[in-house]
Structure formats: C-alpha cells, structure tokens
Amino acid sequence: MESKSKFLKIVCPRCRQRHIVFGKSSLSIKCRKCNYLLTKPAGGKTKIRAMIEAILWR
C-alpha cells in the first residue's frame, strides 16, 4: 500500500528560496530567508501558499 503523503519542494514567491516541506504538516512554515508564511495547517492537510516545484516520493 502506497502512502498518500508526500514531501514537496516549494519556492518562496517573495525571495525565490527553495524549501522542502511535508504535505500533511501540522505546523505553519515560514521562509528561512524572508520570513514569508509558506504553509498553514488546514485540518490534516497543508494549505500551501507558494509554488510547488516538485513532488518528492522518498
């Protein structure tokens, strides 16, 4: 059985810094460089406020 949760490589829309985040994170994640709010928890999934560059399987 394959897991439905994935890691995502996202790009900050403000400073273009790349981050790797978990698709079902229960924490808010901010950009390390400019402090922009990238993700917000939304009841089991993560609301992503940045562009997804790639989906990482492992």
N, C-alpha and C positions, 0 to 999 in steps of 0.2 A: 504494500500500500504506500503510495507516494504522499509525502507531506504537502499540504496546501500553502504553508507559509514559506516565504522566500526572503532572501536578502536582496536589497535594491541599491543600485548605485545611482545617486541623485546629484543634481548640480544646483547650487545656490543661485537663484535668479539675480541676486544683488551683486555678488563678487565672483561668481563662476567657480567657487571652490567645490571640489567633489567630496562626497561623503558616502559611506556605506551604512545603510540602516536596515533594521529588521521590519518586515512588512506588517507584523502584528505587535508592534512595540506598545507598551502601556505608559510610556513616558513621552513628554514633549522634548523634541530635539532641536537645538539651535546650532547655527553655523559657528564653527570654531573661529573663523576669521572676522566676520562682521556682526555676529550675534542675531542674525535673522532667524525667525521661527520657521523651521523647515517642516516639522511634523507635529501633529496633535493627536492624542488618543481619541478614538471615536467608537467606544463600545466593542472591543475585540479586534478591530482593525485600526489602521493608522490613516489619518487624513493627511495626505502629502501635499504640501504647498510649494513644491519645486518640480523641476523637470526630471523625469526618470530617464536616465541614460542607458541603463542595462539592468536586466534581471539576472541575478547570480543564483545558480542552482545549488552550489555546495558551499 
